[in-house]
Amino acid sequence: MQSIKQVANTHGVTDRTVRNWLSDARQDGKELGTMRSGKLYFTAEEVAELSSYGRQSDTEVLETEFVVDEGNHREIKTLSVPNFSSLEQFRTGRIRQGLANPTHFVGQVGGYLDELEHCMTIAESEQERELAQTRQTKRLAQQRIDRFRRRADEYRIKTDILASIQNAELDEIDDLAGEVSAMGKPPEESPQDGLK
C-alpha cells in the first residue's frame, strides 16, 4: 500500500500531480484508494491505474504552431499558442496567507501540549493520592465507629445489669431496714386481749 506522497516519489512527480491523476480517475467513475488513519492508500494495481492517467497527459502534448497552407494563392499564417509566464491573470484578488515556519509552529504546539499532558498526569496522580487518603480515612473512621458501637452496646447491657443488681441490693437493704425498725416495737395487742 502506498500513500499519495509515496506514489509521487516513485514516479518523480509532485503530490498535486498525483491528486490530479486521482481526480481524472474519479471523473471516469473509478474509485481508487482506501482511507486508513486519515490517509489515502493505494494498492499496486491502483498505483498502476493512477500512473496511466499520467501517461495519458504526457501524450497529449499541445502543438505550439499551426501552418495553414492551401496553395500558392493563399497567405500562410502562423498561429501561436499564447505563452503565459505566470498564473496571475487566472487568479482572483484574494490574498493567500501562509505559515512562515510550519516546523517551528508544530514544535511549539508539541511542546505546549507536552507540558499540558505532564500537568494532567501530575493532577491525576494528586487526585489518585487524595482518593487513596480519603478511602483510608473512611476505613479508619468506620473501624473506630464500629468499635465504639460495640462498646456502646456493651455499656448499655452492663449498666442495665448493674442497675438491676443495684436495685436488688437496695431492695434487700430496705427489707433489712424494715427488720431493724420492727425490732424496737413491742408486739401489738388486740383490744379484745385487754378485756380478758
C-alpha positions in Angstrom: 0.0 0.0 0.0 1.3 3.5 -0.9 0.3 6.9 0.1 -0.1 9.8 -2.3 3.4 11.1 -1.3 4.9 7.6 -1.9 3.3 7.4 -5.3 4.6 10.9 -6.2 8.1 10.0 -5.1 8.0 6.7 -7.0 7.0 8.5 -10.3 9.1 11.6 -9.7 6.1 14.0 -9.7 4.5 16.3 -7.1 1.7 15.3 -4.7 -0.5 17.7 -6.7 0.1 15.8 -9.9 -0.9 12.5 -8.2 -4.1 14.2 -6.9 -4.8 15.4 -10.5 -4.5 11.8 -11.7 -6.9 10.7 -8.9 -9.3 13.5 -9.9 -9.2 12.3 -13.6 -9.8 8.7 -12.5 -12.8 9.7 -10.4 -14.2 11.6 -13.3 -14.0 8.4 -15.2 -16.1 6.8 -12.4 -13.2 4.9 -10.8 -13.0 4.7 -7.0 -9.3 4.3 -6.2 -7.7 4.2 -2.7 -8.6 3.2 0.8 -8.7 5.6 3.8 -6.7 4.4 6.8 -5.9 6.6 9.8 -7.0 9.7 7.8 -4.7 9.0 4.8 -5.5 7.6 1.4 -3.5 4.5 0.4 -3.4 2.6 -2.9 -2.7 -1.0 -3.8 -0.1 -1.8 -6.5 -2.9 -2.2 -9.1 -4.4 1.1 -8.1 -1.0 2.8 -8.4 -0.6 1.4 -11.9 -4.1 2.7 -12.8 -3.3 6.1 -11.4 0.0 6.4 -13.3 -1.8 5.5 -16.5 -3.5 8.9 -16.2 -0.1 10.5 -16.0 0.9 8.8 -19.3 -2.2 10.0 -21.0 -1.5 13.6 -20.1 2.2 13.1 -21.3 1.0 12.0 -24.7 -1.5 14.9 -25.0 1.2 17.5 -26.0 -0.1 20.8 -27.3 1.5 21.9 -30.6 2.7 25.4 -30.4 2.5 26.3 -34.1 -0.1 25.7 -36.8 0.7 26.2 -40.5 -2.2 26.8 -42.9 -1.1 26.1 -46.5 -3.8 25.5 -49.1 -1.8 26.5 -52.2 0.2 29.4 -53.7 -2.8 31.7 -53.8 -3.3 31.6 -50.0 -1.5 33.5 -47.4 0.4 31.4 -45.0 -0.5 32.1 -41.4 1.5 31.1 -38.4 -0.6 30.7 -35.2 1.0 30.6 -31.8 -0.3 29.4 -28.5 -0.1 32.3 -26.1 2.8 32.0 -23.6 1.7 32.7 -20.1 4.7 33.1 -17.9 2.6 33.1 -14.7 -0.8 32.2 -13.5 -1.5 35.7 -12.1 -4.2 36.5 -14.7 -6.1 33.4 -13.8 -6.3 34.1 -10.1 -8.8 36.2 -8.1 -7.7 39.1 -6.0 -7.8 37.0 -2.8 -4.6 37.1 -0.8 -3.4 33.7 0.2 -1.8 33.5 3.6 0.9 31.1 4.5 2.7 30.0 7.6 6.2 31.3 7.9 7.8 28.4 9.8 5.5 25.4 10.0 8.1 23.2 11.7 8.7 25.8 14.4 4.9 26.1 14.9 4.5 22.4 15.2 7.4 22.3 17.7 5.8 25.0 19.8 2.4 23.3 19.7 4.0 19.9 20.6 6.0 21.5 23.5 2.9 23.3 24.8 0.8 20.1 24.6 3.5 18.0 26.2 3.6 20.4 29.1 -0.2 20.3 29.4 -0.1 16.4 29.3 2.6 16.5 32.0 0.4 18.7 34.2 -2.6 16.4 33.6 -0.5 13.5 34.7 0.5 15.3 37.9 -3.1 16.4 38.6 -4.3 12.8 38.1 -1.6 11.5 40.5 -2.6 14.1 43.1 -6.3 13.1 42.7 -5.4 9.4 43.0 -3.4 10.2 46.1 -6.2 12.2 47.6 -8.7 9.5 46.8 -6.5 6.8 48.5 -6.2 9.1 51.5 -9.9 9.6 51.6 -10.6 5.9 51.4 -8.1 5.2 54.2 -9.7 7.9 56.3 -13.1 6.4 55.7 -11.8 2.9 56.6 -10.2 4.1 59.8 -13.3 6.1 60.8 -15.5 3.1 60.0 -13.4 0.9 62.2 -13.4 3.3 65.1 -17.2 3.9 64.8 -17.7 0.1 64.7 -15.5 -0.3 67.8 -17.4 2.5 69.6 -20.8 0.9 68.6 -19.7 -2.4 70.1 -18.5 -0.6 73.3 -21.8 1.4 73.5 -23.8 -1.8 73.2 -21.6 -3.4 75.9 -22.1 -0.3 78.1 -25.8 -0.3 77.7 -26.1 -4.0 78.6 -23.6 -3.8 81.5 -25.2 -0.6 83.0 -28.6 -2.3 82.8 -27.3 -5.3 84.6 -25.5 -3.2 87.2 -28.7 -1.1 87.7 -30.7 -4.3 88.2 -28.2 -5.6 90.8 -28.1 -2.2 92.5 -31.9 -2.1 92.7 -32.0 -5.6 94.1 -29.4 -4.8 96.7 -31.3 -1.6 97.7 -34.5 -3.7 98.0 -32.7 -6.1 100.3 -31.3 -3.1 102.4 -34.8 -1.7 102.6 -36.0 -5.1 103.8 -33.2 -5.1 106.4 -34.0 -1.6 107.5 -37.6 -2.7 108.0 -36.5 -5.6 110.1 -34.4 -3.3 112.3 -37.3 -0.9 112.7 -39.6 -3.8 113.7 -37.1 -5.0 116.4 -37.7 -1.9 118.6 -41.5 -2.1 118.7 -43.5 -4.4 121.1 -45.9 -6.7 119.5 -49.2 -5.1 119.1 -52.1 -6.3 121.3 -55.5 -6.5 120.1 -58.3 -4.7 122.1 -60.1 -7.9 123.0 -56.9 -9.3 124.6 -57.1 -6.5 127.1 -60.7 -7.3 128.2 -59.9 -10.8 129.3 
